[in-house]
Amino acid sequence: MYELTEQGHRQEGTKHEERMLNLQKTELYKLLDLKGMERLENKKQRMQNLLKIAEPDEALYREIMLALGYRHNKVQFLELAMITPYSEIRKLKERDIIEQALLYRAGLTEENDLLPGDFDLSLKMEKFVWNYKGVRPSNYPEKRIRDISGFLEETCKEGIYLYLRQKIEQNYVQPVTKEAAIRIVNKIATFKEIGKMRRLEIFFNIILPFYEVVFEKKGLRELVEFLNTLYSKHPSLSDNSITRTMKKKIFRNELECKMVNSVRRYMGLIQLYYESSKKEKR
């Protein structure tokens, strides 16, 4: 009769622990994928609600402007988008004029020599409403307005909605690898003067969910699947305070953290953070 030695017991125990840990990790990664999709659905619901009250061009414009505000100036950028709607931006056509119009309406310049005669000079914000404390110079509102003006000029002919839709359709391919996902997103999110991280956040938080809603409504399932594949294949975004906090809570070491290797899992971490925060407040 075979008898298991003490060393054998230890080896069997170690193997069992490893199997359990591998199972736990597998379930955790499945959970992150699931929560990542839940976050995407939440974003899509926001876009559906926005499209009930705004035309596609205005909806996209407002969301992109909102994103430029980061956490310190979101409300201010949204107000700027409301008092200088995209329909007015399209009439200005040229970057220098668009830039001056936005800076003037934001209360950040008194210069108005480029603005057309019918431009309402009485409609403007006060400079003091903008927050600068704790904001890096690269994120100052003046800088953000100058950065986005070039992109707005590019979209004036077709309109922002059609401009971005055409870019998605032109870059449609199957299958999509990780490398292809990186290339495709860079070709669609052509905010040339906006930093890489902010471009990616705008794409995955605004453009992707917005067009999934549009394509679903039009029955274009292949384009919805294409965007879903970009979401699951594109590498994770750079960590922020939320994802760093969640990684410390969930993972035991750096190797496990590396399994957050896609935008979907990155968004899953954020979704888990907000769900756990709600539970703690109850």
N, C-alpha and C positions, 0 to 999 in steps of 0.2 A: 504494500500500500504506500502511495506517494504521500510524503509529509512535507508541508510547506515550512521552510525554515523561517526564522525571525527576519532574516534579510529578504527572503521571498515575500513575506507579508508586507514589508516596507515597500518593496518594488511594486507589488500589486496595488497597495494603497496609493502610491505616488501616481501610478498610471490612471487609477480611478479618479483622483483629484484632477489630473490633467484633462481627462475626458469631460469631467463636470465643468471645468473652467472653459474648455473649448465650446461646450454646449451653451454655457452662459454667455460667452462672447458672441456666438452665432445669434442667439436670441436678442442680444443687445443691439447688434447691427441691424437685425430685422426691424427692431423697434425704432431705431433711428431713421431707417428708410420709410417706415410707416408714418412717423411723425413729420418727416420732411414733406411727404405728400399731403398731410393734413395742413401744414403751413401753406403749401401752394394753393390748396383749395380755399383757405381763408383769404389769401390774396386775390384769388379769382372772384370770390364773393364781393370783395371791395370794388373790384373793377366793374362787376355787373351792376352794383348799386350806383356807381359813378356814371355809367353809361345811361342810366335812367334819367339823369338830370343834365347831362352835357353831351355835346356832339363828340365823336371820336377824337378829332383834332384837339379840341379844348381839354378833353379828359386826359389825354397823354401829356399835353403841355403842362397842365396843372400838377400832375403827379411828378413829372421830371423837375419842375421848378421847386416843388415841395422837397424833393430829395436833395436839392442843392443846399438847402438850409441846414443840413445835418440836424443835430438836436437843439442847437442854440437859436436858429433863425428859421425854423420850419414855417411857423405861422406867418412870419414876415414875408417869406418868399411866396406863400400861397396868396397873401393879400396882393402882392405885386402882380401875380398872374391874373388875379381877378380884375384889377383896375387897368391892366394892360393885356387884354385877352389876345389869344393867338390870331384871331381874325384881324386884329389891328397890326400885329407883328408882320403878317403876310403882306400887308400893303406897303410896309416900309422897305422890304426886299433886301436892302444892303446892310452888311454887317455893322459898319460904323454908325448907321442911322439907328439900327435896332439896339445897339449897345447904348447909345446916347439916350434913346427913349426910355429904356429900362432903368438906367442910372438916374435919369431925371425924375421919373415916376417914383423911384425908390427914395428920393430925397437925398441922393448921394452926390449930385452935381447940380449946378445952376446953369450949365451950358445947354443951349437949345438951338444953336445956329443951324444944325443939320435937319431939324425936325420940320415936317411939312406945315403949311399954314393952318390946316384944319386940326392940328394936334392940340388936344385940350391941355393947356399949360397949368390950369387951375387944379387939375387932378394929380395929387402927389402925396407921398407919405412924408413923415418927419424923420430926419436922420436919427434922432434919439431913440427911435423904436428898435433900431438894430443893435444886436448884442455883439460885443467885441471881447468881453472878458472871458478868458478861457478858450478863445478861438485862435488857432494858429493863423498867421498872416496868409498862408496859402488858401485858407478857407474864409477869408474876409468876404463879405457880400459883394464888394466892388470886383474882386478877383473872380468870384463865381459868375457874376453877370457877364464879365468880359469873356470868360471861358465858354459859356453856353451860347453866346451871340453868333459865333461862327457856325455852330450846328443849326441854329434857328434859320440862318441865312440859307444853308443848304436845303432846308425843307420847304422853303417858301413857294417854290414852283408847284410841286405836287401836293403839298400839305403834309404835315408830320405823320398822319395816319397812313397814307398811301406810301410815303417815302420809306417808312420802316417795314410795312407789309411787303413791299417789293424786295427789300433786302432779305427778308426771311425766305420768301419764295425763290429768289435767285440763288440762295445758298443751300437749298434743300438737297440733301443727299441721304442715301441709305446704303450700307449700314454706317453708323457713326461711331468712330473710335474716340478714345480720350483725346488724342492729338487733333483729330478732325474737329471735335467739339470746341477746343481752344481756338482753332483757326476761324471757325464759323462765327462764334460769339464775337471775336474781334472784328470780323467783317461787318457784322450787323450793328454793333454798338460803336459807331464811329464818332464818338464825342472826343475829337482829336485833342482838345486842350484840357479835358477833364482827366484827373488822375486815374490810373488803371483800376484801382480798387473801387472807386466811386462809379466808374463805367460799368464794372461787373455787377455792382449792387443795383444800379439802375436797370440793367438788363434782366437780372433774375428776380428782382422785386417788383418791377413795373412792366417792362416790355413783354417778357415771357408770359406771365399770367394774363395780361391784357389780351394778347393775341390768341391765347388758348381759348378764352371766352369768345372772341370773335370767330375763330375757326370752328369751334364746337357749334355755334349758332348757325353757321353756314354749312355744316355737315362735312367739313374738310378734315376727316379723321386722320389722314396721313400726315397732315401738318401739325395736328395736335400731338400725335405720337412722336413726330420729329422734335418738337419742343420739349416733350417729356424726356426724350433720350438725351438732349443737351443737358437737362436738369440732373439726370442721373450719371452722366458720363463726365461732365466737366469737373476738373479738380476742385477741391474745397477752396473757399475764399480765405483770405487772411483772417486770423483770429481777431476777435474784438473782446471786450471785457466780458460779455455774456458767454461766448464759446469757451474762453479760457476758464471761467468759473465752473462751467458744466464739465469740462474735461477733468478738472481737479476732483470733482465730486464722483464722476463715473469711472474713470480709468485709473489703473494702478501704476502705469509707467508710460514712458514716451512712445514705446513701440505700439501699445494699444491705441494711443491717441492718433497714430498715423492711419488707423483704419477709418477715421473720418476723412475719407479720400474723395468725396464728391460734394457738389453743392447740395444735393438732396440730404445727405447726412449732416452737413453743416447746418442746414435749415432745421433739421430734426433736433439738433442740440438747442437751437433757439426756441423751438416750439416746446420742448420739455422744460426749458427754463421758465417760460411764461406760465405753463400749466402748474409747475411746482410752486411758483410765486403766488398764484391764485389760491392754491390749497393752504399755503402757510398763512394767508390773510383771513381764512375762514375761522 
